[in-house]
Amino acid sequence: MSHWSARHIKIILALNIALFTLWGCEDRIQEAANNAALAQAQLEAGNFTNARESILRAISARDDVAGYFIILARSELALQQPAGAFNAYSRALDLQADNLEVLQSIAELGLQTDRVREADEAADRMLLLFPGSTRAMLVKGFVAIDRGQLVDAQRYAADILALNPDDEGGAILSARLSAIEGKFDDAATTILNARDTVGETEALNATLLEVYRAQGNASGMQSVFPQVVAVTTAVADFRLDYINFLYKVGDKGAARSEVRKAIESRPNDLAMLATLNRLFHEYDRQPFTPAQRELLAQSGSRASQLSAARFYLESDQLSEALAVLRRPLAEKVHEAQALATRIKLGQGKTKEADQLAQAVLERDPRNPDALIARAQRRLANGDADAAIKDANVIVSDAPEEYAGYVALANAYRAKGSELRGRQVFERGVDSMPQSILLTQAYERFLRGSDSKARIVSLYADLSAALPSSVRVQDSFLRVCAEFGDRACSAKAARGRDFALRSFLIDEPPGTPRARGLFSRITPEQICRTAGGICTVS
């Protein structure tokens, strides 16, 4: 009897556990459904961040519903996060392989996010399931352009326009192919005719801009740039592009006006602020009037104040740098104090710099700016070993900070190791091939030894890394005239001619190449149609 009772109890316990598990599953399913419904409502109301948080809670409770990942993808798109949207749609595809929205989005977002193989496969699946999908054909056409298969791209353009002569994507693909073949007038006419038919769209205007850019047609670019900038998005942000263009054509006043708009619209965008600093170094030592600088110092965002101060420091405008930091320094902002150590040291206020650096490093022993100041002071006081120790930390922790390499190389030279100093600079220019400031510092270092050939090749490398920079090409011309030969000068002159006609911001090495509706029409693509490779030299 007791044996039967034990068995009976085990069965009852097992049934209870099963029931509790079932109830728990039902609770999680209901919780997921509730969060998904909330996310959808938030998405429709424009509360995109909250929608993403809600749908992530739903997915955490249940990750086997394609619709949940679709809501997540839509939230990511609304937040202008194409990579996140692509990943979410990919999860949805694993659960629902024939969903048109999912396939179409993976195909189009794959082009934007450098996932060309996935984009191509999704477009193929779309055409298998929906043979008349012109959007799938458009993706296939852009993939073909990316692979240099222009005949295939032309076939897709023809197929799209045969199905719908007024198709926007077909017109864009056809125009890009004409531009790649060097038929710029035909390309522009195709887009202008499409605008007459379907109206001015973001994609049509952007394509017209790229046609004019590839042609080197500044007046054409100016005619369409305002419309493009007016509807710019994170996927195709042309505002910085427009600022660069205005500076390039000599309209400094308009460029500065656009700079103010850019900072006002995105005052905490660190990548944008860094790009603006690059443009200032290229074109404009005084991007802000005294009144604007005062306004920035009083009411600008902390990020914009620090960015402006760093530009002024790097361009040796130390009073202006310190003035911009007035408010954050009064508020004892850590980053501002660290940057101020370098500014005060540059002003010769060594005691203040030492005290400030010590205070910063007590709280943050590996702060790059404070370590740069301390390394320079230690080197000036004859303690090269201590300077090397500080500079090694900078190079390790902040490899994008050119001054770390400079401090380390100078410390090695002070110890009598010229070779180690050069090795440090070589590591720096490999890591930062577009750094004008690092290249200039290395040139000064090399002028202390008999290294004329390396000075020339150094600027040849910088010229290749920044082909659109007239400033860099002028520097290359300068060193060719001083140390090079006629071939060097001729190459530099060709580079300068190219830079004058190039209305691009040179992207850092490793930047994923844009593809699709908002991609550049590159010289390489144009030259490839003639069987060659386009280079500046």
DRENTOR-407776 format. One record per residue (C-alpha): x, y, z; residue number from 1; residue in three letters. Coordinates in Angstrom, 3 decimals. Example, Ala and Ser with C-alpha at 12.3 -4.5 7.8 and 13.67 -1.06 7.14 Angstrom:
       c1       c2       c3 seq type
   12.300   -4.500    7.800   1  ALA
   13.670   -1.060    7.140   2  SER
end
This chain:
       c1       c2       c3 seq type
    0.000    0.000    0.000   1  MET
    2.802    2.361    0.901   2  SER
    4.594    1.530   -2.389   3  HIS
    1.415    2.360   -4.330   4  TRP
    1.095    5.651   -2.447   5  SER
    4.635    6.697   -3.329   6  ALA
    3.991    5.892   -6.989   7  ARG
    0.736    7.777   -6.867   8  HIS
    2.424   10.801   -5.331   9  ILE
    5.113   10.803   -8.065  10  LYS
    2.450   10.714  -10.774  11  ILE
    0.543   13.559   -9.148  12  ILE
    3.732   15.599   -8.814  13  LEU
    4.615   14.966  -12.451  14  ALA
    1.143   16.046  -13.553  15  LEU
    1.354   19.168  -11.430  16  ASN
    4.762   20.056  -12.879  17  ILE
    3.400   19.562  -16.390  18  ALA
    0.404   21.762  -15.625  19  LEU
    2.569   24.460  -14.074  20  PHE
    4.889   24.305  -17.116  21  THR
    1.910   24.593  -19.452  22  LEU
    0.510   27.501  -17.470  23  TRP
    3.978   29.096  -17.492  24  GLY
    4.245   28.693  -21.255  25  CYS
    0.787   30.154  -21.710  26  GLU
    1.787   33.063  -19.496  27  ASP
    4.929   33.689  -21.564  28  ARG
    2.974   33.421  -24.809  29  ILE
    0.420   35.910  -23.520  30  GLN
    3.160   38.187  -22.188  31  GLU
    4.866   38.114  -25.581  32  ALA
    1.607   38.860  -27.389  33  ALA
    0.843   41.758  -25.055  34  ASN
    4.298   43.279  -25.528  35  ASN
    4.093   42.814  -29.294  36  ALA
    0.707   44.556  -29.414  37  ALA
    2.108   47.378  -27.298  38  LEU
    5.147   47.659  -29.580  39  ALA
    2.939   47.876  -32.660  40  GLN
    0.864   50.634  -31.066  41  ALA
    3.998   52.522  -30.025  42  GLN
    5.438   52.168  -33.505  43  LEU
    2.273   53.565  -35.078  44  GLU
    2.334   56.446  -32.577  45  ALA
    5.927   57.321  -33.461  46  GLY
    7.437   56.145  -30.157  47  ASN
   10.159   54.189  -31.904  48  PHE
   12.562   53.669  -29.001  49  THR
    9.770   52.420  -26.742  50  ASN
    8.509   50.200  -29.548  51  ALA
   11.920   48.573  -29.861  52  ARG
   12.118   47.984  -26.105  53  GLU
    8.631   46.451  -26.016  54  SER
    9.203   44.119  -28.945  55  ILE
   12.535   42.999  -27.507  56  LEU
   10.656   41.980  -24.358  57  ARG
    8.211   40.045  -26.527  58  ALA
   11.058   38.293  -28.316  59  ILE
   12.723   37.500  -25.006  60  SER
    9.546   35.673  -23.981  61  ALA
    9.004   34.058  -27.370  62  ARG
   11.508   34.032  -30.225  63  ASP
    9.684   31.815  -32.727  64  ASP
    7.253   34.352  -34.213  65  VAL
    8.328   35.986  -37.481  66  ALA
    5.951   38.884  -36.941  67  GLY
    7.773   39.938  -33.793  68  TYR
   11.062   40.245  -35.649  69  PHE
    9.296   42.204  -38.392  70  ILE
    8.076   44.712  -35.795  71  ILE
   11.635   44.917  -34.453  72  LEU
   12.967   45.519  -37.963  73  ALA
   10.434   48.275  -38.593  74  ARG
   11.413   49.890  -35.288  75  SER
   15.093   49.765  -36.244  76  GLU
   14.302   51.340  -39.603  77  LEU
   12.306   54.094  -37.921  78  ALA
   15.329   54.717  -35.672  79  LEU
   17.509   54.883  -38.802  80  GLN
   19.475   51.756  -37.912  81  GLN
   19.665   49.822  -41.207  82  PRO
   22.097   47.205  -39.892  83  ALA
   19.818   46.410  -36.963  84  GLY
   16.829   46.232  -39.301  85  ALA
   18.701   43.875  -41.619  86  PHE
   19.547   41.545  -38.734  87  ASN
   15.952   41.522  -37.499  88  ALA
   14.574   40.781  -40.955  89  TYR
   17.130   37.972  -41.284  90  SER
   15.744   36.368  -38.112  91  ARG
   12.229   36.733  -39.534  92  ALA
   13.357   35.049  -42.755  93  LEU
   14.500   32.000  -40.787  94  ASP
   10.927   31.652  -39.528  95  LEU
    8.984   32.678  -42.634  96  GLN
   10.900   32.157  -45.861  97  ALA
    8.218   33.385  -48.276  98  ASP
    7.316   36.740  -46.714  99  ASN
    7.547   39.429  -49.396 100  LEU
    8.296   42.293  -47.001 101  GLU
   11.091   40.304  -45.384 102  VAL
   12.696   39.252  -48.663 103  LEU
   12.384   42.707  -50.172 104  GLN
   13.851   44.390  -47.110 105  SER
   16.783   41.985  -46.864 106  ILE
   17.526   42.551  -50.542 107  ALA
   17.445   46.339  -50.276 108  GLU
   19.031   46.677  -46.832 109  LEU
   21.696   44.168  -47.785 110  GLY
   22.925   46.600  -50.430 111  LEU
   23.023   49.435  -47.893 112  GLN
   24.829   47.442  -45.214 113  THR
   27.487   45.734  -47.341 114  ASP
   25.740   42.338  -47.259 115  ARG
   25.748   41.892  -51.018 116  VAL
   25.579   38.090  -51.069 117  ARG
   22.502   38.045  -48.827 118  GLU
   20.915   40.819  -50.897 119  ALA
   21.503   38.876  -54.103 120  ASP
   20.076   35.650  -52.639 121  GLU
   16.981   37.427  -51.321 122  ALA
   16.391   39.056  -54.709 123  ALA
   16.713   35.665  -56.411 124  ASP
   14.147   34.171  -54.026 125  ARG
   11.804   37.094  -54.637 126  MET
   11.998   36.572  -58.387 127  LEU
   11.307   32.870  -57.909 128  LEU
    8.215   33.545  -55.798 129  LEU
    7.149   36.818  -57.458 130  PHE
    8.587   36.810  -61.016 131  PRO
    7.423   40.334  -61.851 132  GLY
    9.051   42.049  -58.871 133  SER
   10.757   45.127  -60.286 134  THR
   12.292   45.920  -56.892 135  ARG
   14.038   42.552  -56.934 136  ALA
   15.257   43.262  -60.461 137  MET
   16.569   46.625  -59.287 138  LEU
   18.599   44.959  -56.544 139  VAL
   19.944   42.443  -59.049 140  LYS
   20.919   45.332  -61.312 141  GLY
   22.847   47.095  -58.569 142  PHE
   24.566   43.859  -57.568 143  VAL
   25.589   43.391  -61.198 144  ALA
   27.052   46.921  -61.277 145  ILE
   28.934   46.180  -58.077 146  ASP
   30.436   43.083  -59.692 147  ARG
   31.272   44.879  -62.927 148  GLY
   28.694   42.858  -64.875 149  GLN
   27.288   45.795  -66.814 150  LEU
   25.589   43.725  -69.516 151  VAL
   23.534   41.953  -66.855 152  ASP
   22.743   45.284  -65.209 153  ALA
   21.541   46.695  -68.529 154  GLN
   19.304   43.647  -69.006 155  ARG
   17.678   44.188  -65.618 156  TYR
   17.147   47.890  -66.386 157  ALA
   15.516   46.994  -69.693 158  ALA
   13.287   44.368  -68.040 159  ASP
   12.112   46.848  -65.402 160  ILE
   11.287   49.552  -67.940 161  LEU
    9.558   47.023  -70.198 162  ALA
    7.198   46.189  -67.336 163  LEU
    6.724   49.860  -66.393 164  ASN
    8.294   52.641  -68.511 165  PRO
    7.718   55.083  -65.622 166  ASP
    9.409   52.955  -62.952 167  ASP
   11.615   55.156  -60.771 168  GLU
   14.111   52.398  -60.028 169  GLY
   14.420   51.475  -63.675 170  GLY
   15.188   55.081  -64.592 171  ALA
   17.799   55.308  -61.837 172  ILE
   19.492   52.070  -62.874 173  LEU
   19.490   53.132  -66.532 174  SER
   20.897   56.575  -65.705 175  ALA
   23.677   55.135  -63.560 176  ARG
   24.679   52.774  -66.336 177  LEU
   24.820   55.685  -68.794 178  SER
   26.997   57.657  -66.374 179  ALA
   29.330   54.707  -65.859 180  ILE
   29.743   54.589  -69.634 181  GLU
   30.607   58.295  -69.591 182  GLY
   27.302   59.353  -71.167 183  LYS
   26.578   61.975  -68.547 184  PHE
   24.156   64.076  -70.590 185  ASP
   22.072   60.989  -71.380 186  ASP
   22.109   60.023  -67.708 187  ALA
   20.961   63.472  -66.581 188  ALA
   18.222   63.544  -69.225 189  THR
   16.910   60.166  -68.061 190  THR
   16.574   61.408  -64.486 191  ILE
   15.105   64.776  -65.450 192  LEU
   12.477   63.016  -67.582 193  ASN
   11.678   60.675  -64.704 194  ALA
   11.256   63.655  -62.371 195  ARG
    8.825   65.193  -64.846 196  ASP
    6.822   61.961  -64.784 197  THR
    6.854   60.852  -61.136 198  VAL
    7.922   64.060  -59.402 199  GLY
   11.031   64.965  -57.433 200  GLU
   11.879   62.069  -55.150 201  THR
   14.823   61.712  -52.790 202  GLU
   16.301   58.886  -54.851 203  ALA
   15.916   60.679  -58.198 204  LEU
   17.480   63.879  -56.869 205  ASN
   20.324   61.936  -55.254 206  ALA
   20.986   60.114  -58.519 207  THR
   21.029   63.365  -60.465 208  LEU
   23.504   64.740  -57.933 209  LEU
   25.766   61.717  -58.399 210  GLU
   25.606   62.022  -62.183 211  VAL
   26.673   65.664  -61.967 212  TYR
   29.361   64.758  -59.417 213  ARG
   30.833   62.081  -61.681 214  ALA
   30.765   64.597  -64.523 215  GLN
   32.513   67.229  -62.398 216  GLY
   29.579   69.557  -63.086 217  ASN
   29.610   71.999  -60.155 218  ALA
   26.721   74.127  -61.422 219  SER
   24.593   71.026  -61.901 220  GLY
   25.403   69.864  -58.375 221  MET
   24.518   73.281  -56.973 222  GLN
   21.149   73.160  -58.735 223  SER
   20.097   69.927  -57.033 224  VAL
   21.975   69.928  -53.711 225  PHE
   19.399   72.037  -51.773 226  PRO
   16.588   69.612  -52.651 227  GLN
   18.715   66.638  -51.635 228  VAL
   19.759   68.171  -48.313 229  VAL
   16.186   69.199  -47.503 230  ALA
   15.087   65.559  -47.275 231  VAL
   18.353   64.009  -46.127 232  THR
   18.189   60.883  -43.952 233  THR
   20.698   58.850  -41.941 234  ALA
   20.889   56.374  -44.806 235  VAL
   21.848   59.106  -47.241 236  ALA
   23.088   62.080  -45.255 237  ASP
   24.249   64.680  -47.736 238  PHE
   24.549   67.659  -45.380 239  ARG
   28.275   67.166  -44.749 240  LEU
   28.659   66.475  -48.439 241  ASP
   27.023   69.825  -49.189 242  TYR
   29.285   71.663  -46.737 243  ILE
   32.328   70.152  -48.419 244  ASN
   30.969   71.144  -51.837 245  PHE
   30.339   74.745  -50.790 246  LEU
   33.835   75.063  -49.365 247  TYR
   35.290   73.464  -52.487 248  LYS
   33.623   75.934  -54.846 249  VAL
   34.717   78.851  -52.653 250  GLY
   31.362   79.777  -51.101 251  ASP
   32.731   79.982  -47.557 252  LYS
   29.810   81.998  -46.198 253  GLY
   27.226   79.451  -47.324 254  ALA
   29.407   76.618  -46.040 255  ALA
   29.630   78.210  -42.594 256  ARG
   25.867   78.686  -42.553 257  SER
   25.379   74.983  -43.281 258  GLU
   27.917   74.139  -40.570 259  VAL
   25.768   75.962  -38.010 260  ARG
   22.655   74.136  -39.204 261  LYS
   24.440   70.791  -38.987 262  ALA
   25.606   71.392  -35.421 263  ILE
   22.196   72.698  -34.347 264  GLU
   20.446   69.659  -35.798 265  SER
   22.845   67.057  -34.379 266  ARG
   24.821   68.678  -31.553 267  PRO
   25.908   65.369  -30.014 268  ASN
   26.815   63.466  -33.175 269  ASP
   30.498   62.718  -32.555 270  LEU
   31.146   61.291  -36.026 271  ALA
   29.631   64.350  -37.696 272  MET
   31.597   66.724  -35.468 273  LEU
   34.828   64.873  -36.272 274  ALA
   34.117   65.164  -40.003 275  THR
   33.435   68.878  -39.615 276  LEU
   36.850   69.242  -37.985 277  ASN
   38.405   67.521  -40.993 278  ARG
   36.676   70.022  -43.271 279  LEU
   37.834   72.933  -41.127 280  PHE
   41.432   71.716  -41.350 281  HIS
   41.058   71.493  -45.112 282  GLU
   39.293   74.773  -45.820 283  TYR
   38.633   77.110  -42.916 284  ASP
   40.735   78.155  -39.916 285  ARG
   37.919   80.418  -38.687 286  GLN
   34.646   78.517  -39.163 287  PRO
   32.960   80.535  -36.379 288  PHE
   32.777   84.290  -35.938 289  THR
   33.693   85.617  -32.476 290  PRO
   29.984   85.995  -31.698 291  ALA
   29.229   82.444  -32.826 292  GLN
   32.174   81.130  -30.846 293  ARG
   30.858   82.927  -27.754 294  GLU
   27.395   81.436  -28.296 295  LEU
   28.948   77.990  -28.654 296  LEU
   30.891   78.509  -25.434 297  ALA
   27.782   79.611  -23.540 298  GLN
   25.041   77.338  -24.834 299  SER
   26.546   74.714  -27.136 300  GLY
   26.390   71.027  -26.361 301  SER
   29.312   69.593  -24.449 302  ARG
   30.234   67.444  -27.454 303  ALA
   30.283   70.434  -29.813 304  SER
   32.341   72.502  -27.352 305  GLN
   34.940   69.761  -26.938 306  LEU
   35.078   69.168  -30.685 307  SER
   35.562   72.857  -31.486 308  ALA
   38.216   73.179  -28.778 309  ALA
   40.102   70.206  -30.205 310  ARG
   40.055   71.777  -33.666 311  PHE
   41.393   75.056  -32.308 312  TYR
   44.101   73.180  -30.380 313  LEU
   45.158   71.207  -33.446 314  GLU
   45.258   74.377  -35.553 315  SER
   47.329   76.182  -32.888 316  ASP
   44.601   78.685  -31.963 317  GLN
   45.006   78.204  -28.250 318  LEU
   43.145   81.238  -26.917 319  SER
   40.112   80.287  -28.978 320  GLU
   40.343   76.689  -27.763 321  ALA
   40.352   77.771  -24.141 322  LEU
   37.532   80.261  -24.682 323  ALA
   35.229   77.574  -26.083 324  VAL
   35.881   75.444  -22.994 325  LEU
   35.054   78.213  -20.525 326  ARG
   31.738   76.798  -19.329 327  ARG
   32.724   73.098  -19.131 328  PRO
   35.908   74.091  -17.304 329  LEU
   33.897   76.142  -14.823 330  ALA
   31.687   73.087  -14.331 331  GLU
   34.802   70.922  -13.854 332  LYS
   33.943   68.643  -16.763 333  VAL
   36.574   65.912  -16.812 334  HIS
   37.087   65.801  -20.603 335  GLU
   37.433   69.576  -20.775 336  ALA
   40.030   69.618  -18.017 337  GLN
   42.021   66.901  -19.779 338  ALA
   42.004   68.798  -23.076 339  LEU
   42.901   72.019  -21.269 340  ALA
   46.150   70.435  -20.040 341  THR
   47.402   70.382  -23.631 342  ARG
   46.096   73.868  -24.379 343  ILE
   47.764   75.417  -21.344 344  LYS
   50.999   73.582  -22.080 345  LEU
   50.903   74.983  -25.608 346  GLY
   50.487   78.449  -24.113 347  GLN
   53.592   77.918  -22.004 348  GLY
   51.622   77.779  -18.744 349  LYS
   53.556   74.753  -17.555 350  THR
   52.688   75.014  -13.871 351  LYS
   48.944   75.154  -14.568 352  GLU
   49.266   72.331  -17.089 353  ALA
   51.153   70.163  -14.599 354  ASP
   48.621   70.738  -11.836 355  GLN
   45.658   70.083  -14.102 356  LEU
   47.223   66.953  -15.599 357  ALA
   47.946   65.592  -12.138 358  GLN
   44.357   66.189  -11.028 359  ALA
   42.951   64.513  -14.150 360  VAL
   45.276   61.509  -13.909 361  LEU
   44.445   60.954  -10.253 362  GLU
   40.868   60.257  -11.346 363  ARG
   41.655   58.724  -14.744 364  ASP
   45.220   57.357  -14.876 365  PRO
   45.012   56.482  -18.581 366  ARG
   43.445   59.679  -19.925 367  ASN
   45.077   60.283  -23.347 368  PRO
   45.028   64.099  -23.325 369  ASP
   46.485   64.400  -19.838 370  ALA
   49.091   61.734  -20.630 371  LEU
   50.131   63.625  -23.771 372  ILE
   50.736   66.737  -21.684 373  ALA
   52.615   64.804  -19.011 374  ARG
   54.731   62.927  -21.572 375  ALA
   55.743   66.221  -23.183 376  GLN
   56.632   67.696  -19.801 377  ARG
   58.617   64.637  -18.766 378  ARG
   60.532   64.720  -22.030 379  LEU
   61.234   68.437  -21.591 380  ALA
   62.581   67.662  -18.121 381  ASN
   64.922   64.998  -19.514 382  GLY
   62.999   61.922  -18.344 383  ASP
   62.648   60.098  -21.661 384  ALA
   61.886   56.739  -20.035 385  ASP
   58.885   58.137  -18.175 386  ALA
   57.734   59.900  -21.345 387  ALA
   57.961   56.601  -23.246 388  ILE
   55.869   54.905  -20.578 389  LYS
   53.122   57.533  -20.861 390  ASP
   53.197   57.614  -24.653 391  ALA
   52.951   53.828  -24.918 392  ASN
   49.705   53.964  -22.957 393  VAL
   48.327   56.596  -25.339 394  ILE
   49.235   54.630  -28.459 395  VAL
   47.725   51.483  -26.957 396  SER
   44.502   53.016  -25.633 397  ASP
   43.911   55.730  -28.248 398  ALA
   45.497   54.598  -31.534 399  PRO
   43.534   57.306  -33.391 400  GLU
   45.295   60.093  -31.436 401  GLU
   48.160   61.297  -33.592 402  TYR
   49.906   63.113  -30.721 403  ALA
   50.563   59.814  -28.962 404  GLY
   52.776   58.613  -31.800 405  TYR
   54.536   61.977  -31.909 406  VAL
   55.270   61.913  -28.184 407  ALA
   56.545   58.332  -28.307 408  LEU
   58.762   58.902  -31.362 409  ALA
   60.266   62.071  -29.908 410  ASN
   60.990   60.285  -26.632 411  ALA
   62.820   57.492  -28.440 412  TYR
   64.839   60.048  -30.381 413  ARG
   65.761   61.761  -27.107 414  ALA
   67.123   58.415  -25.911 415  LYS
   69.261   58.202  -29.041 416  GLY
   67.109   55.672  -30.880 417  SER
   66.259   57.331  -34.186 418  GLU
   65.261   53.966  -35.643 419  LEU
   62.701   53.264  -32.913 420  ARG
   61.264   56.724  -33.453 421  GLY
   60.824   56.074  -37.153 422  ARG
   59.233   52.711  -36.431 423  GLN
   56.685   54.430  -34.203 424  VAL
   55.819   56.923  -36.924 425  PHE
   55.564   54.144  -39.504 426  GLU
   53.144   52.298  -37.248 427  ARG
   51.192   55.530  -36.877 428  GLY
   50.846   56.290  -40.582 429  VAL
   49.844   52.669  -41.206 430  ASP
   47.131   53.036  -38.565 431  SER
   46.133   56.585  -39.585 432  MET
   46.885   56.892  -43.321 433  PRO
   44.667   59.987  -43.658 434  GLN
   46.139   61.982  -40.766 435  SER
   47.580   65.207  -42.133 436  ILE
   48.749   66.216  -38.651 437  LEU
   50.666   62.969  -38.146 438  LEU
   52.222   63.213  -41.604 439  THR
   53.361   66.770  -40.928 440  GLN
   54.884   65.700  -37.603 441  ALA
   56.679   62.805  -39.294 442  TYR
   58.011   65.167  -41.957 443  GLU
   59.494   67.374  -39.242 444  ARG
   61.032   64.301  -37.623 445  PHE
   62.531   63.123  -40.924 446  LEU
   63.998   66.541  -41.685 447  ARG
   66.251   65.966  -38.698 448  GLY
   67.930   63.157  -40.621 449  SER
   68.855   62.459  -44.225 450  ASP
   65.500   60.987  -45.257 451  SER
   64.439   62.992  -48.289 452  LYS
   63.139   59.987  -50.209 453  ALA
   60.867   58.953  -47.342 454  ARG
   59.449   62.478  -47.091 455  ILE
   58.446   62.262  -50.743 456  VAL
   56.934   58.783  -50.429 457  SER
   55.192   59.834  -47.216 458  LEU
   53.269   62.533  -49.051 459  TYR
   52.692   60.233  -52.007 460  ALA
   50.955   57.861  -49.598 461  ASP
   48.919   60.692  -48.074 462  LEU
   47.987   61.893  -51.552 463  SER
   46.646   58.433  -52.387 464  ALA
   44.716   58.260  -49.101 465  ALA
   43.155   61.726  -49.591 466  LEU
   42.843   62.142  -53.364 467  PRO
   40.147   64.834  -53.059 468  SER
   42.187   67.109  -50.781 469  SER
   43.746   70.046  -52.611 470  VAL
   45.668   70.885  -49.459 471  ARG
   47.321   67.458  -49.466 472  VAL
   48.090   67.582  -53.180 473  GLN
   49.711   70.995  -52.689 474  ASP
   51.888   69.503  -49.947 475  SER
   52.862   66.669  -52.274 476  PHE
   53.788   69.220  -54.941 477  LEU
   55.874   71.098  -52.394 478  ARG
   57.989   68.121  -51.349 479  VAL
   58.326   66.965  -54.965 480  CYS
   59.715   70.377  -55.880 481  ALA
   62.110   70.275  -52.926 482  GLU
   63.250   66.665  -52.906 483  PHE
   61.744   64.844  -55.879 484  GLY
   62.180   64.763  -59.624 485  ASP
   60.129   65.807  -62.642 486  ARG
   58.129   62.584  -62.583 487  ALA
   57.203   63.229  -58.959 488  CYS
   56.097   66.777  -59.735 489  SER
   54.075   65.619  -62.729 490  ALA
   52.304   62.997  -60.628 491  LYS
   51.555   65.554  -57.916 492  ALA
   50.220   68.011  -60.496 493  ALA
   47.866   65.356  -61.875 494  ARG
   46.729   64.650  -58.346 495  GLY
   46.006   68.315  -57.774 496  ARG
   43.988   68.548  -60.990 497  ASP
   41.931   65.564  -59.883 498  PHE
   41.381   67.023  -56.407 499  ALA
   40.128   70.301  -57.857 500  LEU
   37.454   68.396  -59.795 501  ARG
   36.547   65.958  -57.027 502  SER
   33.569   66.917  -54.872 503  PHE
   33.922   64.055  -52.408 504  LEU
   34.846   63.727  -48.765 505  ILE
   37.485   61.007  -48.790 506  ASP
   36.258   58.200  -46.567 507  GLU
   38.552   56.456  -44.080 508  PRO
   40.048   53.131  -45.185 509  PRO
   37.772   50.222  -44.409 510  GLY
   34.565   52.249  -44.718 511  THR
   31.907   49.943  -46.218 512  PRO
   31.178   51.062  -49.748 513  ARG
   27.672   52.408  -50.253 514  ALA
   25.617   50.543  -52.818 515  ARG
   22.184   50.975  -54.301 516  GLY
   20.107   54.089  -54.808 517  LEU
   22.401   56.461  -52.896 518  PHE
   25.810   55.109  -53.901 519  SER
   28.565   57.045  -55.626 520  ARG
   29.347   56.674  -59.316 521  ILE
   33.074   56.132  -59.031 522  THR
   35.902   56.882  -61.475 523  PRO
   36.864   53.215  -61.205 524  GLU
   33.442   52.153  -62.479 525  GLN
   33.662   54.600  -65.360 526  ILE
   37.154   53.512  -66.377 527  CYS
   36.277   49.828  -66.060 528  ARG
   33.894   50.135  -69.017 529  THR
   36.920   50.908  -71.189 530  ALA
   38.792   47.905  -69.817 531  GLY
   41.119   49.951  -67.623 532  GLY
   41.575   50.890  -63.996 533  ILE
   41.145   54.530  -63.109 534  CYS
   43.850   56.034  -60.916 535  THR
   44.956   59.559  -60.204 536  VAL
   48.467   58.804  -61.351 537  SER
end
